[in-house]
Amino acid sequence: MKEKIAKLIDVKTIVTFVLVGALIGCIVTGKLEAKEIVPLTTMAVSFFFAVKLNKA
């Protein structure tokens, strides 16, 4: 269990979660339009999963 948590706490994982959280927060509060941050978030999430698949 500790190994999974240690692997989860990685810089790219934290950045991905922060970007997804920012996307959700900005859309909910209406501060930014979704079209401004969706490409960046999509790129980060796809990179995150591509790296995870290559490691497996």
C-alpha positions as CSV (number, residue, x, y, z in Angstrom):
1,M,0.0,0.0,0.0
2,K,2.8,2.4,0.9
3,E,4.5,1.7,-2.4
4,K,1.4,2.7,-4.4
5,I,1.1,5.9,-2.5
6,A,4.8,6.6,-3.0
7,K,4.4,6.0,-6.8
8,L,1.3,8.3,-6.8
9,I,3.2,11.2,-5.3
10,D,5.3,12.1,-8.4
11,V,5.7,15.5,-9.9
12,K,3.9,14.7,-13.1
13,T,1.0,13.2,-11.1
14,I,0.7,16.2,-8.9
15,V,0.8,18.6,-12.0
16,T,-1.9,16.5,-13.7
17,F,-4.2,16.6,-10.7
18,V,-3.6,20.3,-10.2
19,L,-4.5,21.1,-13.8
20,V,-7.6,19.0,-13.6
21,G,-8.6,20.6,-10.4
22,A,-8.0,24.1,-11.9
23,L,-10.1,23.2,-14.9
24,I,-13.0,22.1,-12.7
25,G,-12.6,25.1,-10.4
26,C,-12.4,27.6,-13.2
27,I,-15.4,26.2,-15.0
28,V,-17.5,26.0,-11.9
29,T,-16.7,29.6,-10.7
30,G,-16.9,31.0,-14.3
31,K,-13.5,32.8,-14.1
32,L,-12.3,31.2,-17.3
33,E,-13.9,29.7,-20.2
34,A,-13.3,26.0,-20.7
35,K,-11.8,26.5,-24.2
36,E,-8.9,28.4,-22.6
37,I,-7.6,25.6,-20.3
38,V,-9.0,22.4,-21.8
39,P,-6.2,21.9,-24.4
40,L,-3.5,22.2,-21.7
41,T,-5.4,19.8,-19.3
42,T,-6.0,17.3,-22.1
43,M,-2.3,17.3,-23.1
44,A,-1.2,16.8,-19.4
45,V,-3.7,14.0,-18.8
46,S,-2.8,12.2,-22.1
47,F,0.9,12.5,-21.3
48,F,0.3,11.1,-17.8
49,F,-1.5,8.0,-19.1
50,A,1.0,7.5,-22.0
51,V,3.9,7.4,-19.5
52,K,2.0,5.1,-17.2
53,L,1.2,2.7,-20.1
54,N,4.9,2.7,-21.3
55,K,6.1,1.8,-17.8
56,A,3.8,-1.2,-17.6
